Amino acid sequence: MAEVTSKMVPIPSKGVDYRGKLVLAPMVRTGEMPLRLLALHYGADLVWGPETVDYSLIGTTRVVNPTTKTVDFIRNPSYAHRHTPVNARESIIYRLHPELEGRKHIFQIGTANPERAVTAARIIAADVAGIDVNAGCPKPFSTHDGMGAALLKTPDKLVSILEALVKEIVPEFQIGISVKIRILETAAETEALVRRLVATGITALTVHCRTTPMRPREKAIRGQLKMVADICREAGVACLMNGDVEDRDSAKKLVEEFGVDGAMIATAAEKNPSCFRSQADGGLAPWQEVVSKYMEYTMDSENKYGNTKYVLSRLVPGKKPAYQLLQTCKSYSAVCDTLGLDDFTERAKAADIAVGITKDPNPQAKLQPTATTTTATATASTTMTTTASIEKRKSDDTQEVTSSAKRQRVVEEQTAQGITEIEPVQPAVALSA
């Protein structure tokens, strides 16, 4: 990747320099911890977590899970005025692995309010290498509440959010603040916005080379990219490009062509995270190898089965026999049987028990992550309680949170449904199929 010799915004002591990096993009659903670890395994330099709305993180409790060795930010289920079921499981709002990804993990926040952004960032800042503000998501669940790409139309608000995070989070936690945007309709509009953003004290800016109305299937527009890179360089801010970046080798050529400092991969990484590996190091791995490694990460991390199944539908080519057979699988054991992953049989059974698909025959022997007390530190990343105004919301949480926070909760609930029984085992297909 290209070297930058001009001035540079100082990188905080616990932060990371985005220059020279090829990174995993923030992706809803697919960007959970197992895929992030898989991307790092194949050579990603940094990984972004999926956008998490400020309201969703505020009020969570930080818990160290001794079984998965993860840090989990959990919320107890809210049933408003209804009776809470005895077997109700807490919701994991966010999970990360401090050993395997901690200092390479960038947390992306969805927010439209400076104060809420700071409150939410304080909860997780001690566990990540940077905080990134989402100002590029064009989907209604973000833009409806003034977040994501809607912030491109309210630059004063976006600037105030970045300035608040830089002022409050950087000195306290010594990590950098960054922002991800899209290009605007004209180069003049993009230039005016970028000049304001790089003056806020951020360490990096990622530009998605599509306008807000454009969909992923439409070819990225790179006509404004060099201009954005030049403005960032003048301000000493790292500039990453996003949009139709396919793999490490093509990213290197694009970095050199447009003078950016690094690149971000999204769609290609959903299909095959080994795209982070150069041709010299082996290039794209066969989907069978990728799926096998993914299953290791997802089972060991006790990932929600619904999310695992969704990611597998991206990793397994649609024309392969295995793809159709996986659609009817309702457990980790069934997936491993279907794919012929005989070595994973015991791990699959343990994962099924951990995520509640099957009952534990020996419940007393199981470590209970929720019984682990949160780590006591002097930072605000320890067990967080809500402010008085947030406490007031707890009695009717589902009515008060933003629609984006509701959307995240719905996804969590949906992935936990309909998987309480083991279905008949499908005929195994060799991973070469």
C-alpha positions in Angstrom: 0.0 0.0 0.0 1.1 3.6 -0.6 3.2 5.5 1.9 2.2 9.0 3.0 4.9 11.5 3.8 2.8 14.7 4.3 1.5 15.9 7.7 -0.5 13.5 9.8 -3.1 13.9 12.5 -1.5 12.3 15.6 -2.6 8.7 16.2 -3.7 8.2 19.8 -1.6 5.8 21.8 -4.2 3.0 21.8 -5.6 3.7 18.3 -4.5 2.5 14.9 -3.2 4.2 11.8 -5.5 3.3 8.9 -2.8 4.0 6.3 -1.6 0.9 4.4 -4.6 -1.1 5.5 -7.1 -3.4 3.7 -10.1 -3.7 6.0 -13.4 -5.5 6.3 -16.4 -3.2 5.9 -19.2 -2.8 8.4 -22.0 -5.1 7.3 -25.3 -5.7 9.0 -25.9 -9.4 9.9 -22.8 -10.8 8.1 -20.4 -8.6 10.0 -20.8 -10.5 13.4 -17.8 -11.8 15.2 -17.3 -15.2 13.4 -16.9 -13.5 10.0 -14.7 -10.8 11.4 -12.4 -13.5 12.8 -12.5 -15.3 9.5 -11.5 -12.1 7.6 -8.5 -11.6 10.0 -7.5 -15.3 9.6 -7.2 -14.6 5.8 -5.3 -11.4 6.2 -7.6 -8.4 6.8 -5.6 -5.7 8.6 -8.6 -4.3 10.5 -12.3 -5.3 10.8 -15.4 -3.1 11.3 -18.3 -4.4 13.3 -21.8 -4.0 12.0 -23.4 -0.6 12.6 -24.8 -0.5 16.2 -27.3 2.2 17.1 -26.5 4.3 20.1 -29.8 3.5 21.8 -29.1 -0.2 21.5 -25.8 0.0 23.4 -26.9 2.5 26.1 -28.2 0.5 29.0 -26.3 -2.7 28.3 -24.1 -4.5 30.7 -20.5 -5.5 29.9 -19.9 -9.2 30.7 -16.8 -11.3 30.2 -17.9 -14.7 28.9 -15.5 -17.4 30.3 -16.7 -20.0 27.8 -16.2 -18.1 24.6 -13.5 -15.8 26.0 -15.5 -12.9 24.6 -16.6 -9.5 25.9 -20.4 -9.3 25.6 -22.6 -6.3 25.9 -26.0 -7.7 27.0 -29.4 -6.5 27.7 -32.1 -8.3 29.7 -35.3 -8.9 27.6 -38.0 -6.4 28.0 -41.6 -7.5 28.0 -43.0 -4.1 29.0 -46.0 -4.9 31.4 -46.1 -8.6 30.5 -44.7 -11.3 32.7 -41.1 -12.2 31.9 -40.8 -15.9 31.1 -38.6 -17.9 33.4 -36.5 -19.2 30.6 -36.0 -15.7 28.9 -32.5 -15.3 27.6 -30.7 -12.0 27.7 -29.9 -10.4 24.3 -26.3 -10.0 23.2 -26.3 -6.6 21.6 -22.6 -6.8 20.7 -19.9 -9.4 21.1 -16.1 -9.1 20.4 -13.1 -11.2 21.1 -10.4 -9.1 22.9 -7.6 -11.5 22.2 -8.3 -12.3 18.5 -9.6 -9.0 17.3 -9.5 -6.4 20.0 -6.8 -4.1 18.8 -7.9 -4.6 15.2 -11.6 -4.0 15.8 -13.4 -0.7 14.8 -16.8 -0.2 16.3 -19.2 1.6 14.0 -21.9 3.6 15.7 -25.3 4.7 14.2 -26.2 8.0 15.7 -27.9 11.3 15.1 -27.1 13.0 18.4 -23.7 14.1 19.8 -24.6 13.5 23.4 -26.0 10.0 22.8 -23.0 9.2 20.6 -20.6 10.0 23.4 -22.6 8.1 26.0 -22.7 5.0 23.8 -19.1 5.2 22.8 -17.9 5.4 26.4 -19.4 2.0 27.0 -17.3 0.2 24.4 -14.3 2.5 23.7 -11.9 0.7 26.1 -12.5 -2.6 24.2 -11.9 -1.5 20.6 -9.2 0.3 18.5 -11.4 3.0 17.1 -14.9 4.5 16.9 -16.4 5.0 13.4 -19.5 7.1 12.7 -21.8 5.7 10.0 -22.7 8.5 7.6 -23.1 6.3 4.6 -25.8 3.7 5.1 -28.7 4.4 2.6 -31.2 2.0 4.0 -34.4 3.3 5.6 -33.8 1.9 9.0 -30.9 4.3 9.4 -31.9 7.3 7.3 -35.4 7.3 8.8 -34.0 8.5 12.1 -31.5 10.9 10.7 -28.6 8.5 10.9 -26.5 6.9 8.2 -26.6 8.7 4.8 -29.2 11.1 6.1 -26.3 12.8 8.0 -24.9 13.8 4.6 -27.9 16.2 4.3 -27.3 17.6 7.8 -23.5 18.4 7.8 -23.8 20.6 10.9 -25.1 17.7 12.9 -22.5 15.3 11.5 -19.7 17.8 12.3 -21.0 18.2 15.9 -21.1 14.4 16.4 -17.5 14.0 15.3 -16.3 17.0 17.3 -18.0 15.7 20.4 -16.5 12.2 20.0 -13.0 13.7 19.4 -13.3 16.0 22.4 -14.7 13.4 24.9 -13.5 10.0 23.7 -10.0 10.6 22.3 -8.4 12.0 25.5 -10.2 9.6 27.8 -9.6 6.3 25.9 -6.7 7.2 23.5 -8.4 5.8 20.4 -9.2 7.5 17.1 -12.5 8.7 15.7 -13.3 8.2 12.0 -16.3 8.5 9.7 -17.6 6.7 6.7 -19.5 8.7 4.0 -20.7 8.5 0.4 -19.9 10.8 -2.4 -22.5 13.5 -3.1 -24.1 14.4 -6.4 -21.4 16.9 -7.4 -17.7 17.1 -6.8 -18.2 20.6 -5.3 -20.7 19.3 -2.7 -18.4 16.4 -1.8 -15.4 18.7 -1.5 -17.2 21.1 0.8 -18.4 18.3 3.1 -15.0 16.5 3.2 -13.2 19.8 4.1 -15.5 20.3 7.1 -15.1 16.7 8.3 -11.3 16.5 8.2 -11.2 19.7 10.3 -13.0 18.0 13.2 -9.9 16.1 14.5 -10.8 12.7 13.1 -7.9 10.4 12.1 -9.5 8.7 9.1 -12.3 9.0 6.5 -13.7 6.2 4.4 -15.5 7.2 1.2 -17.9 4.9 -0.5 -17.7 5.7 -4.2 -21.5 5.6 -4.7 -24.2 8.2 -4.1 -26.9 7.6 -1.6 -29.5 6.4 -4.1 -27.1 4.0 -5.8 -27.4 0.3 -5.1 -24.4 -2.2 -4.8 -25.1 -3.7 -8.2 -24.4 -0.3 -9.8 -20.8 0.4 -10.7 -18.8 2.5 -8.3 -18.1 6.1 -9.4 -14.4 7.0 -8.8 -14.3 10.4 -10.5 -14.2 12.2 -7.1 -11.9 9.8 -5.3 -8.6 11.5 -6.0 -10.0 14.9 -5.0 -11.2 13.4 -1.7 -7.8 11.7 -1.1 -6.0 15.0 -1.8 -8.1 16.9 0.8 -7.6 14.2 3.4 -3.8 14.3 2.7 -3.7 18.0 3.1 -5.4 17.7 6.5 -3.3 14.8 7.6 -6.3 12.4 7.7 -6.1 8.9 6.3 -8.4 8.2 3.4 -9.8 4.7 2.7 -11.8 3.9 -0.4 -14.8 1.6 -0.6 -16.9 0.3 -3.6 -16.1 -2.5 -6.0 -12.9 -3.5 -4.2 -12.6 -7.2 -5.0 -9.4 -8.4 -3.3 -6.0 -7.5 -2.0 -4.2 -7.3 -5.3 -6.8 -5.2 -7.0 -6.9 -3.0 -3.9 -3.2 -2.3 -4.1 -3.6 -1.1 -7.7 -6.5 1.1 -6.8 -4.6 2.7 -3.9 -1.7 3.5 -6.2 -4.0 4.8 -9.0 -6.1 7.2 -6.9 -3.6 8.1 -4.2 -5.7 6.9 -1.2 -4.2 5.3 1.9 -6.1 2.1 2.0 -9.2 0.2 1.0 -12.3 -1.4 2.4 -13.9 -4.6 1.1 -17.6 -5.4 1.6 -19.5 -7.6 -1.0 -16.5 -9.7 -2.0 -15.8 -10.5 1.6 -19.3 -11.7 2.2 -18.8 -14.2 -0.5 -15.3 -15.3 0.3 -13.3 -13.6 3.1 -10.1 -15.1 1.7 -10.2 -12.2 -0.7 -7.9 -10.5 1.8 -5.2 -12.9 0.9 -2.9 -11.9 -2.0 -2.2 -14.2 -4.9 1.3 -14.6 -3.7 0.0 -16.0 -0.4 -2.5 -18.3 -2.1 -5.3 -16.1 -3.4 -8.9 -17.1 -3.0 -9.4 -20.2 -1.0 -12.0 -22.8 -2.1 -15.4 -22.2 -0.6 -15.2 -25.6 1.2 -12.1 -24.5 3.1 -13.7 -21.1 3.9 -16.9 -22.7 5.2 -15.1 -25.3 7.3 -13.0 -22.5 9.0 -16.1 -20.4 9.5 -17.9 -23.2 11.2 -15.1 -23.5 13.7 -15.3 -19.8 14.6 -19.1 -19.7 14.7 -19.5 -22.8 16.9 -16.6 -21.9 19.3 -18.1 -18.4 19.7 -21.6 -19.8 20.3 -23.0 -17.6 17.6 -26.7 -17.4 17.1 -27.7 -20.1 14.7 -30.0 -17.9 12.6 -27.0 -15.6 11.9 -24.7 -18.5 11.1 -27.3 -19.9 8.6 -27.6 -16.5 7.0 -23.8 -16.2 6.6 -23.6 -19.7 5.2 -26.1 -18.7 2.5 -23.6 -16.2 1.4 -20.5 -18.4 1.6 -21.8 -21.5 -0.1 -22.3 -20.9 -3.9 -26.0 -21.0 -4.8 -25.5 -23.5 -7.6 -23.9 -26.1 -5.3 -26.1 -29.0 -4.0 -25.0 -28.1 -0.5 -26.7 -24.7 -0.8 -30.2 -26.2 -1.1 -29.6 -28.8 1.5 -28.5 -26.2 4.0 -31.8 -24.3 3.7 -33.6 -27.0 5.7 -31.0 -27.3 8.4 -32.1 -26.0 11.8 -29.1 -26.8 14.0 -25.3 -26.8 14.0 -25.4 -30.6 14.1 -27.5 -30.8 11.0 -25.2 -28.4 9.1 -22.1 -30.4 10.0 -23.8 -33.7 9.1 -25.0 -32.2 5.8 -21.6 -30.9 4.9 -19.8 -34.0 6.0 -17.9 -32.2 8.7 -17.5 -35.3 10.9 -14.6 -33.9 12.9 -17.0 -31.2 14.2 -19.7 -33.5 15.6 -19.0 -32.9 19.3 -18.4 -29.2 18.8 -21.7 -28.9 17.0 -23.6 -30.7 19.8 -22.0 -28.3 22.3 -22.9 -25.3 20.2 -26.6 -26.5 19.9 -26.8 -26.7 23.6 -25.1 -23.3 24.1 -27.5 -21.5 21.8 -30.6 -23.2 23.2 -31.4 -25.5 20.2 -31.2 -28.6 22.4 -31.4 -29.1 26.1 -28.3 -29.6 28.2 -28.3 -33.1 29.6 -26.0 -32.0 32.4 -26.8 -28.3 33.1 -24.9 -28.2 36.4 -21.6 -28.7 34.6 -22.0 -25.8 32.3 -20.3 -22.5 33.0 -22.8 -19.7 33.0 -21.5 -16.6 31.3 -24.1 -14.4 32.9 -22.8 -15.3 36.4 -19.5 -13.7 35.6 -19.2 -10.3 37.1 -18.1 -7.5 34.8 -14.4 -6.5 35.0 -13.8 -3.7 37.3 -11.8 -0.9 35.8 -11.6 2.8 36.3 -12.9 3.4 32.8 -16.5 3.8 31.6 -16.2 0.5 29.8 -17.2 -1.4 32.9 -20.7 -2.4 33.8 -22.7 0.6 32.6 -26.0 1.8 34.1 -28.2 4.1 32.3 -28.8 7.8 33.0 -32.1 8.8 34.7 -33.7 9.5 31.4 -32.8 6.1 30.0 -34.0 4.4 33.2 -37.4 6.0 32.7 -37.6 4.2 29.3 -36.9 0.7 30.7 -40.6 0.1 31.6 -41.6 0.4 27.9 -38.3 -0.1 26.1 -39.8 -1.2 22.8 -41.8 2.0 22.5 -38.9 4.4 23.2 -35.9 3.2 21.3 -35.4 4.3 17.7 -36.7 2.2 14.9 -33.1 1.2 14.1 -32.7 -0.2 17.6 -36.0 -2.0 17.2 -34.7 -3.5 14.0 -31.7 -4.9 15.7 -33.8 -6.5 18.4 -36.2 -8.0 15.9 -33.3 -9.6 14.1 -32.0 -11.1 17.3 -35.4 -12.5 18.2 -36.1 -13.9 14.8 -32.8 -15.8 14.7 -33.6 -17.4 18.0 -37.0 -18.7 16.9 -38.0 -22.0 15.3 -34.8 -23.9 16.2 -35.8 -25.7 19.3 -35.8 -29.2 17.8 -33.3 -31.2 15.8 -34.7 -32.0 12.4 -34.1 -35.2 10.5 -30.5 -35.3 9.3 -30.0 -34.5 5.6 -27.9 -36.8 3.4 -24.3 -35.6 3.7 -22.7 -33.9 0.7 -19.0 -33.8 0.4 -17.5 -30.4 0.7 -16.2 -30.9 -2.8 -19.8 -30.8 -4.2 
